[in-house]
Amino acid sequence: MTNTKVFFWAIVVALGGFLFGFDTAVISGAEKAIQQLWDLNVFEHGLTVSIALIGTVLGALFGGIPSDRFGRKTTLFAIAVLYLLSSLGTALAPDWITFLTFRFLGGVGVGTSSVTAPLYISEIAPPRSRGKLVGMFQFNVVFGILVAYLSNYLFGGDGANDWRWMLGVQAFPSLIFLVSVLFVPESPRWLILKRGKVDEAKKTLKIANPATDVNQIVTEILTSSQHADGSEIKGSLFTSQYRTPVMLAILFAFFNQASGINAIIYYAPRIFEMAGLGKSSALLSSAGVGLINFLFTLIAINSIDRFGRRTLMLIGSVGLIVTLGLVAKAFYFEEFNSYSVPVYLFVYIAFFAFSQGAVIWVFISEIFPNQVRASGQALGSFTHWLMAAIIAFTFPYIAETLGGGNTFLLFSVMMVLQLLFVWRIMPETKGTSLEQIEKTVVMH
């Protein structure tokens, strides 16, 4: 049973994931009204939708710096402020430039949150339940997306200012996040390694690990930052000693997006229309994607500590290869006389949510040594968001040029490569302390 206080801390920090999901999806209900209000041309409209993604890439790239310099807790508080400013600023924006500015700030919050929240949870969680607790971040992301769609539906109508309510309602969970963060402790590993506050760190470690000798944990943390001769380990992330975790993070994040997940989530109605469904059926099928993503993420976070990260990834990789292959086959042979493509894609989403969707933030937050965990998490997050941006921008062109069959076959081939990566290279990290994982991965 997970300690109640640790569970509360993880839930609070995972709220950053909820706001991440909500902020990402909420624009889908507002973009048409915004385009009409400010008479935006095609370029301006595209920039309006994607400006948050640009902020996200930058937030992910630089998110490790404040986490290391000012602490995980202070950075989480700053993220909450960004979310609050973004929701109020976009809802009240008098002109297009002001709107863009506050959407960009929200994107920076999303990117920084994808670095700091999993990082923090992995550092306070006991080894036996770390996967479930870090996995709550991803669960909250998909929950936030679902709530954003529901909220857009409830606020959507014929009113000229409905879109302002859609965006402004995010201020309420942002305020809850901002206040709640004040009640979580600082990461004990950051306190020990960056500030030398061992006694303060021991209090948190004692709550998180009541059955373990706290002095032994502190010794492990201190030893993890030293060479065999006792001298302090220094150096940037991109030195030869960290090449294995760097390679693991980049490949994992790359394959996560090379599955085509963001293309399918962003362009679900378009894909379903390509497969011959009517517009209303296509929109309904898109809502089904969100619901299945939510349910199977819930199943995954309750399985990840029991079966392990590799097991979920092996099952997911095989499922993704098969389902993407079936979608490609449907396009090749024009099997559009039924709901075959939506059904295949629903099963695809289930496999994705059960494996990569739930595992990515857990795995990347575990594999880097204490000294470079923040910059390592930032690298993995940046790779993920950069790939997401590239695939989201290029998918319409690729689908039009190559056709549906070739596009989904390409995604399926990428998942074959992922299966080889998981089978031959990916280490198992369940139930092991972060310091023990460090010894296994870095010395691998």
Steps between C-alpha positions, in 0.01 A plus 500: 500500500640839401562741787208751520723808520716389205182426303373854575831655390493300176134592433575871552800498266313286245246789484767655277425213261126569513561865405748384233228284339226762540716782359604289200147392403287804592601701190313250277167648613604864473714526186219559246340783702844660549572478125173678420531760777840631390459407131815286496653378175623139460849573639367698798244229575769229489720705732209551742448123531872409513647786708448301823689204346794733423494612867484136608814407304688794656364423849614139467844602370573740788276349772788318669687825578258653757437152647870467583568863591193596704361159595219276379235660727577861401491401131163326546365818662626706204327254262173550689540879462557457123184286468295756695634795298443314173138408576405851617709677233358304204142525631523879540726573200390821323699424183675219312858583610402499869324166446810351334724621783293334773450176298879486459547540878257212558706289259817579694315381812404173328859433385653581839232291673588195287856531637445596865188306604619144410846593631363609838268201542777250413723661766247481787335166413600173671641247244209252526235754391706747293357383166141549614568840659695643203245339267230717662657793312412339164161390633425862590617616154239281325241588768570871432446443127165328567385777736602766243281333234209475746551860615509624139174314437332657806619855426456471123199677354411799290634765737777728369704455820454125555862437400615734781320282756654185347849639557431690823357204695855362522573772759315297768715181486806724450422681827448167682837380367672824603372483860548121536867512391573709812417191711743254336861466626808564289658194332730333757753411230522863385538616864789259562691538174437865412464663845661258747187508722515138616286539816216667310518231231491222763156614622350449152687173441375365835137570401546347153696194618380416854628140489849588370806635682507868397874531569564222249296687234691823571832312471390355163400847375831655610704209358316533166657845458856379564770307314650190660779718649242724674537800267178663373367396159476803273455558130213567267238254383682455169811329632587139418401373848133587435480376142277201587219691678520777234462240224211328683311829556541625142399167342203452734369851433564462125307172474219640717420752226608285203196284583291780348306562823482878476411490131211269588381707799528839321359379169259225613192651326701550178629138508149364558368711211786369279376151592153586370307599814265796499595816690275440803616137533861619473456747787328235714786257430747768613326520839537120523877540455515726808293261714703188408826691560373588849382148595812315385734754665313422825556124447869561418585700813350220711712240314835675455648413842363145493610392153781748433573762235648258243203261513253781427724624218537152343122443504437852368758479221351178360148645523604820322675311218187291436243782526698747286552220244123436492427872447754506213335188349156665523632800302681282244195286427243774564318298767277793592160332485486476881650658808823298460743798513345659813496158673869437412593848622308456826697178564819686400426775756437233767841339435672840491345620827581168668867517398682810372245751624534386861866391499679797334500750788565226756796346316673826406467631856672184634800437275713812564739535795407749774764749384351542150138382545346842431699557180442138396124532551514824300681321214239221488212747520651728235553204261138396556357847433726575205393173336135577587529838327673357191244219458199727567621750238603245235221240535247667261773532233630143552148351496414691180829415327545137606134409553342345808636148441867599469476748789366244748737231369788740578371541858471119528863451385614753763326287764690191379820696571359597840432133581866421426607792722284380792602134458875553460587830671240633746578412867233418760473759781204385712535469877860630505634815669606787273859460621502127416357573153781752456761228567329262257442748215808724515741210548315293238 
